[in-house]
């Protein structure tokens, strides 16, 4: 189970009060921008007073326009960001396909990065070493596995990151869009693995603009706008709310 009780996430931004910079921050992060009187520190309130209960068996879609707070919410639940206010409780092992390269070192080999990344994800060294051969085989990197990852192409880097992030079956799977990694053959293999993880996970959180994918994978949806939950329920009803918000922004 995942529970959020009046959770907010605030980013401090130490910068002169430039309106153009504030707009750029707003567009990239979302939420509400402000500053305390007499201070040179602006802040972005990316999530505001979020209260959610996500029980065992939930397949939850997270909808919203760019900058609404979707990625921040997923990163909060996956442990990348701490809550600024409120309480967050997560019961279960998480695999988050949102920040797959966190903990990887560009100057080290792919082989060493498998160990680094798995330990970063919370596994012990013995478990990481035992997983090496299967992860290397899945990544299809061949002899490149012993070369520094800074020499990899973007596709190779993503293939390695994906192979590591999806090796162990999680209780909670977090997806930010469907991952596209590598060539067509690898993408087929990657999608098959995602399907396996989705079917076996106890909870799935899925952020996407693709209604068909949301309907395929999810049984509930929330809608975010400016860091707040403005809709929660049936996927079709939530998507109607999302589309009305998009129409307001473009109208």
Secondary structure, DSSP 8 states (H G I E B T S, - for coil): -EEEEEEEEEEEEES---HHHHHHHHHHH-SEEEE-TT-SEEEEEEEEEEEEEE-TT-EEEEE--TTSSHHHHHHHHHTSS--SEEEEEE-S-EEEESSTTTT--TTSBHHHHHHHHHHHTT--HHHHHHHHHHHHHHHT-GGGGGSBGGGS-HHHHHHHHHHHHTSS--SEEEEES----SSHHHHHHHHHHHHHHHHH-SEEEEE-S-HHHHHHH-SEEEEEETTEEEEEE-HHHHHHHHHHHHHHHH-
